[in-house]
Amino acid sequence: KAGVTQTPRYLIKTRGQQVTLSCSPISGHRSVSWYQQTPGQGLQFLFEYFSETQRNKGNFPGRFSGRQFSNSRSEMNVSTLELGDSALYLCASSFRGETEAFFGQGTRLTVV
Amino acid sequence: AQSVTQLDSHVSVSEGTPVLLRCNYSSSYSPSLFWYVQHPNKGLQLLLKYTSAATLVKGINGFEAEFKKSETSFHLTKPSAHMSDAAEYFCVVKSEGYNNNDMRFGAGTRLTVKP
């Protein structure tokens, strides 16, 4: 059974640009959550999607958005990139959201 | 509200000696608790989970953790450290309330294993 797949693995973007990250959950999982990991702030919850609906949202500005498709794949978008957005972005999937989450390897975003 | 405190940012042990990584939690609801491990430049791997069944939970790679409600603790232990255990470990609390499924991570404990 394939695990959680995140693409791309690495990205370099310029301040002011926008970026889209992709996450394919484990087959059959309907909940997808996104996290930002930085050395200073640690792991912070961004949002969770379940059956194409955003079910929960962390404390991030509106520049961070996401969506989920009917096949449960999810995308995360960050607009008007800032240097502080440089981080490892992790996606996690679970069967319903109430069970344990399985993480992808992450997308490392560097903003220059 | 829920939160997690990992009491040590860095733990160093010698290979073959016991490992203890400490975690205290706070949760308004009956919590689910997890330990994840992250090796360099990798995602997070689930070590074990507590979901209101047995208080002593056994995980992968010889790790186990004990849920102590009176102490609000969920410490991770391993009898004998291996070099491959060197990594970052995260204690996580998760509320089971509807529409409140976000996981709260501790700051992490970096485990170093000396030969």
HADDOCK unambig.tbl for C-alpha pairs under 7 A between the chains (distance, minus, plus):
assign (segid A and resid 42 and name CA) (segid B and resid 107 and name CA) 5.78 0.50 0.50
assign (segid A and resid 43 and name CA) (segid B and resid 105 and name CA) 6.20 0.50 0.50
assign (segid A and resid 45 and name CA) (segid B and resid 102 and name CA) 6.66 0.50 0.50
assign (segid A and resid 55 and name CA) (segid B and resid 99 and name CA) 5.92 0.50 0.50
assign (segid A and resid 56 and name CA) (segid B and resid 99 and name CA) 6.26 0.50 0.50
assign (segid A and resid 56 and name CA) (segid B and resid 100 and name CA) 6.52 0.50 0.50
assign (segid A and resid 97 and name CA) (segid B and resid 101 and name CA) 6.21 0.50 0.50
assign (segid A and resid 98 and name CA) (segid B and resid 96 and name CA) 6.41 0.50 0.50
assign (segid A and resid 98 and name CA) (segid B and resid 101 and name CA) 6.53 0.50 0.50
assign (segid A and resid 103 and name CA) (segid B and resid 43 and name CA) 5.92 0.50 0.50
assign (segid A and resid 103 and name CA) (segid B and resid 44 and name CA) 5.57 0.50 0.50
assign (segid A and resid 103 and name CA) (segid B and resid 45 and name CA) 6.82 0.50 0.50
assign (segid A and resid 104 and name CA) (segid B and resid 43 and name CA) 5.45 0.50 0.50
assign (segid A and resid 105 and name CA) (segid B and resid 42 and name CA) 5.11 0.50 0.50
assign (segid A and resid 105 and name CA) (segid B and resid 43 and name CA) 3.85 0.50 0.50
assign (segid A and resid 106 and name CA) (segid B and resid 43 and name CA) 5.85 0.50 0.50
